[in-house]
Amino acid sequence: MNRVSVPRLMALADGMPLRDRQIVEAVARLTLVSGGQLINLFFIDISNASTRSRRARRVLGRLVEQRVLDRLERRHGGVGGGSSAWVYALGPAGRRIVAYWGGEGLPRSRSAYEPSSMWTAHTLAVSNLYVRLRDAERAARVELLAFDGEPACWRRYTRLGGVAGVLKPDAYIRLGVGEFEDSFFAEIDMGTERRGQLTRQHHAYREYFRAGVEQTKTGIFPGVLWIVPDTQRAALLTDIQRGLPEQTRRLFTAVAREQALTVLCGQPSDITAGGAA
């Protein structure tokens, strides 16, 4: 497929319809999004299901044709399912357009690659959390003030001994819940990591908490919400957390996937700035 010229890119970027731009920005924020998730986010106002699907197929097909979006070779959920089963990422034109919108000019875009099935499933699970929060916002349960996926949610800090460190949550979430604001680092657990890996990630949060970067910047340390497949996995996370010092232990909550929104839309759980544990 031929490259998109700079004049064409600028014309696409400056003349893109609002909904198209919102779709592109959502895919940029989340990295991978299924067609079904995009329909839920941007076409749900169309009451007729067949009309909704047809409109989404036309809009997403146009963005793919313009190389703004790419469709992965692998479908989400296997063969079938229509346009909602495709998985979308930014295409080469889309990556350059997003940079242009961000004031970075029109840098050359590197070639994309086909991600592994495990990485795709995990990334779509993070996207699904965003979709569910948008659903909750439409239902007036919560106000979604910020949702940063990877790598925007990563936090750089100085580790003990002066070594540079990077905390890598799956997402950072800031919510308005009634009169309160609440914030979380989210960890979407797929049940595949061993206990040792989970323990190391808990200690990474403890180390970042002790560095005080977040508290200095915002006055609080977000709650760390582990969203896990089932109650058995939640029990494993809770057991790991029992081995942490009490002040650090209070940072963490482990919850089965179906209960995640109950926690996120509930009472504030931020940890106020305090001493190191």
C-alpha positions as CSV (number, residue, x, y, z in Angstrom):
1,M,0.0,0.0,0.0
2,N,1.4,3.4,-0.9
3,R,2.5,6.0,1.7
4,V,0.1,8.8,2.5
5,S,1.6,12.1,1.4
6,V,2.2,15.0,3.9
7,P,-0.5,17.2,2.3
8,R,-3.0,14.3,2.5
9,L,-2.1,13.7,6.1
10,M,-2.6,17.3,7.0
11,A,-5.9,17.4,5.2
12,L,-7.1,14.3,7.0
13,A,-5.9,15.6,10.4
14,D,-7.5,19.1,10.0
15,G,-10.7,18.0,8.3
16,M,-11.5,14.8,10.3
17,P,-15.1,14.7,11.5
18,L,-15.5,14.9,15.3
19,R,-16.6,11.3,15.8
20,D,-13.7,10.0,13.6
21,R,-11.3,12.0,15.7
22,Q,-12.7,10.7,19.0
23,I,-12.4,7.1,17.7
24,V,-8.7,7.7,16.7
25,E,-7.9,9.4,20.0
26,A,-9.5,6.5,21.9
27,V,-7.5,3.9,20.0
28,A,-4.3,6.0,20.6
29,R,-5.1,6.0,24.3
30,L,-5.9,2.3,24.6
31,T,-3.6,0.8,21.9
32,L,-6.0,-1.9,20.9
33,V,-9.8,-1.7,20.8
34,S,-12.3,-4.2,19.4
35,G,-14.9,-3.2,17.0
36,G,-17.6,-4.1,19.6
37,Q,-15.9,-1.8,22.1
38,L,-15.8,1.1,19.6
39,I,-19.5,0.6,18.8
40,N,-20.3,0.8,22.5
41,L,-18.3,4.0,22.9
42,F,-19.2,5.9,19.8
43,F,-22.3,4.5,18.1
44,I,-24.5,3.5,21.1
45,D,-26.8,6.5,20.5
46,I,-28.1,4.8,17.3
47,S,-31.1,2.8,18.6
48,N,-31.5,0.3,15.8
49,A,-28.9,-2.4,16.1
50,S,-28.5,-3.2,12.4
51,T,-28.2,0.5,11.6
52,R,-25.7,1.0,14.4
53,S,-23.6,-1.9,13.1
54,R,-23.8,-0.7,9.5
55,R,-22.8,2.9,10.4
56,A,-19.9,1.6,12.5
57,R,-18.7,-0.7,9.7
58,R,-18.7,2.2,7.2
59,V,-16.9,4.6,9.5
60,L,-14.3,2.1,10.6
61,G,-13.8,0.8,7.1
62,R,-13.1,4.3,5.9
63,L,-10.5,4.9,8.6
64,V,-8.8,1.6,7.7
65,E,-8.8,2.5,4.0
66,Q,-7.2,5.9,4.9
67,R,-4.6,4.0,6.9
68,V,-5.6,5.9,10.0
69,L,-6.5,2.6,11.7
70,D,-5.2,-0.9,11.1
71,R,-7.2,-4.1,11.6
72,L,-5.3,-6.9,13.1
73,E,-5.1,-10.2,11.2
74,R,-6.4,-11.9,14.3
75,R,-10.0,-11.4,15.2
76,H,-11.2,-11.0,18.8
77,G,-13.3,-14.0,19.7
78,G,-12.4,-16.0,16.6
79,V,-14.0,-16.1,13.2
80,G,-17.4,-14.5,12.7
81,G,-19.1,-11.7,14.7
82,G,-19.1,-9.2,11.9
83,S,-17.2,-5.9,12.2
84,S,-17.5,-6.0,16.0
85,A,-15.0,-8.9,16.1
86,W,-12.1,-7.1,14.5
87,V,-9.4,-5.6,16.6
88,Y,-8.2,-2.1,15.7
89,A,-4.9,-0.3,16.3
90,L,-3.5,3.0,15.0
91,G,-2.4,2.7,11.4
92,P,0.7,4.5,10.0
93,A,-1.3,7.6,9.0
94,G,-3.1,7.5,12.4
95,R,0.2,7.4,14.4
96,R,1.5,10.5,12.5
97,I,-1.8,12.3,12.8
98,V,-2.0,11.8,16.5
99,A,1.6,13.2,16.8
100,Y,0.5,16.1,14.7
101,W,-2.5,16.8,17.0
102,G,-0.1,16.7,19.9
103,G,2.2,19.4,18.4
104,E,4.9,16.9,17.4
105,G,4.8,17.5,13.7
106,L,4.4,14.6,11.3
107,P,7.2,12.2,12.3
108,R,7.8,9.1,10.2
109,S,5.8,6.1,11.5
110,R,7.5,2.8,12.3
111,S,6.1,-0.4,10.9
112,A,3.5,-2.1,13.1
113,Y,3.7,-5.7,14.1
114,E,1.1,-8.4,14.9
115,P,1.0,-8.7,18.7
116,S,0.8,-12.0,20.5
117,S,-2.6,-13.4,21.4
118,M,-1.9,-13.1,25.2
119,W,-0.8,-9.4,24.9
120,T,-3.9,-8.7,22.7
121,A,-6.2,-10.3,25.3
122,H,-4.7,-8.3,28.1
123,T,-4.8,-5.0,26.2
124,L,-8.4,-5.6,25.2
125,A,-9.2,-6.3,28.9
126,V,-7.8,-2.8,29.8
127,S,-9.9,-1.3,27.0
128,N,-12.9,-3.1,28.3
129,L,-12.4,-1.5,31.7
130,Y,-12.5,1.9,30.0
131,V,-15.7,1.0,28.1
132,R,-17.4,-0.1,31.3
133,L,-16.4,3.2,33.0
134,R,-17.9,5.1,30.1
135,D,-21.1,3.0,30.5
136,A,-21.1,3.9,34.2
137,E,-20.6,7.6,33.3
138,R,-23.6,7.5,30.9
139,A,-25.7,6.0,33.8
140,A,-24.6,8.9,36.1
141,R,-22.8,6.5,38.5
142,V,-19.4,8.2,38.1
143,E,-17.6,10.9,36.2
144,L,-14.5,9.7,34.4
145,L,-12.0,12.5,34.7
146,A,-9.0,10.7,33.4
147,F,-8.0,7.3,32.0
148,D,-4.4,6.8,30.9
149,G,-3.4,3.5,29.4
150,E,0.2,2.3,28.8
151,P,2.7,3.9,28.5
152,A,1.1,7.3,29.5
153,C,0.3,5.9,33.0
154,W,3.9,4.8,33.7
155,R,5.7,6.6,36.5
156,R,9.4,7.3,36.6
157,Y,11.2,7.7,39.9
158,T,14.5,7.2,41.7
159,R,14.9,3.9,43.4
160,L,16.9,3.3,46.6
161,G,20.6,3.7,45.8
162,G,19.9,6.3,43.1
163,V,19.0,3.9,40.3
164,A,16.3,5.1,37.9
165,G,13.0,3.1,38.1
166,V,9.8,2.9,36.2
167,L,6.5,1.7,37.7
168,K,4.3,0.2,35.0
169,P,0.6,0.0,35.9
170,D,-1.9,-1.1,33.3
171,A,-3.9,2.1,33.7
172,Y,-4.3,5.2,35.8
173,I,-7.9,6.3,36.5
174,R,-9.3,9.4,38.1
175,L,-13.0,9.5,38.9
176,G,-15.5,11.9,40.3
177,V,-17.8,10.0,42.7
178,G,-20.4,12.3,44.2
179,E,-18.6,15.1,45.9
180,F,-15.3,13.2,46.0
181,E,-12.5,12.6,43.6
182,D,-10.9,9.1,43.6
183,S,-7.9,7.8,41.8
184,F,-6.5,4.4,41.1
185,F,-3.6,2.5,39.5
186,A,-5.3,-0.5,37.9
187,E,-3.7,-3.9,37.4
188,I,-5.6,-6.2,35.1
189,D,-4.6,-9.7,36.0
190,M,-5.3,-12.5,33.5
191,G,-4.5,-15.3,35.9
192,T,-1.2,-16.1,34.0
193,E,1.5,-14.6,36.2
194,R,3.1,-16.6,39.0
195,R,3.2,-15.7,42.6
196,G,6.7,-14.4,42.4
197,Q,5.9,-12.0,39.6
198,L,2.9,-10.7,41.4
199,T,4.9,-10.2,44.6
200,R,7.6,-8.2,42.7
201,Q,4.9,-5.9,41.3
202,H,3.6,-5.3,44.8
203,H,7.1,-4.4,46.0
204,A,7.5,-2.1,43.0
205,Y,4.4,-0.2,44.2
206,R,5.8,-0.1,47.7
207,E,9.1,1.3,46.5
208,Y,7.3,4.0,44.4
209,F,5.1,4.9,47.4
210,R,8.2,5.3,49.5
211,A,9.8,7.5,46.9
212,G,7.0,10.0,47.5
213,V,6.8,11.3,43.9
214,E,3.1,10.9,43.6
215,Q,2.3,12.4,47.0
216,T,4.5,15.4,46.3
217,K,2.8,16.0,43.0
218,T,-0.8,15.4,44.0
219,G,-1.0,15.2,47.8
220,I,-2.3,11.6,47.6
221,F,-1.3,8.1,46.5
222,P,-3.9,6.4,44.4
223,G,-5.4,3.1,45.5
224,V,-3.9,0.1,43.6
225,L,-6.8,-2.0,42.3
226,W,-6.0,-5.5,41.2
227,I,-8.8,-6.8,38.9
228,V,-8.6,-10.6,38.8
229,P,-10.6,-13.3,37.0
230,D,-12.2,-14.9,40.1
231,T,-12.4,-15.0,43.9
232,Q,-9.7,-17.7,44.1
233,R,-7.2,-15.4,42.3
234,A,-8.3,-12.5,44.6
235,A,-7.5,-14.7,47.6
236,L,-4.0,-15.3,46.3
237,L,-3.4,-11.5,45.9
238,T,-4.8,-10.9,49.4
239,D,-2.4,-13.4,50.8
240,I,0.5,-11.7,49.1
241,Q,-0.6,-8.4,50.5
242,R,-0.7,-9.8,54.0
243,G,3.1,-10.1,53.8
244,L,3.5,-6.3,53.3
245,P,3.9,-3.7,56.0
246,E,0.6,-2.4,57.2
247,Q,0.9,1.1,55.7
248,T,1.8,-0.3,52.3
249,R,-0.9,-3.1,52.6
250,R,-3.6,-0.4,52.7
251,L,-2.7,0.7,49.2
252,F,-4.1,-2.5,47.6
253,T,-7.5,-4.0,46.9
254,A,-8.0,-7.3,45.0
255,V,-11.4,-7.7,43.4
256,A,-13.0,-10.2,41.0
257,R,-13.6,-8.7,37.6
258,E,-17.4,-8.5,37.9
259,Q,-17.0,-6.5,41.1
260,A,-14.5,-3.9,39.8
261,L,-17.1,-1.2,39.0
262,T,-18.6,-1.5,42.4
263,V,-15.3,-0.6,43.9
264,L,-14.5,2.1,41.3
265,C,-17.9,3.7,41.7
266,G,-18.0,3.4,45.5
267,Q,-16.5,5.5,48.2
268,P,-13.1,7.2,47.8
269,S,-10.2,5.1,48.6
270,D,-7.1,7.3,48.0
271,I,-4.3,7.0,50.4
272,T,-3.3,10.5,51.7
273,A,0.3,11.6,51.6
274,G,2.3,10.1,54.5
275,G,5.6,8.7,55.6
276,A,7.4,5.8,53.9
277,A,6.5,2.2,54.9
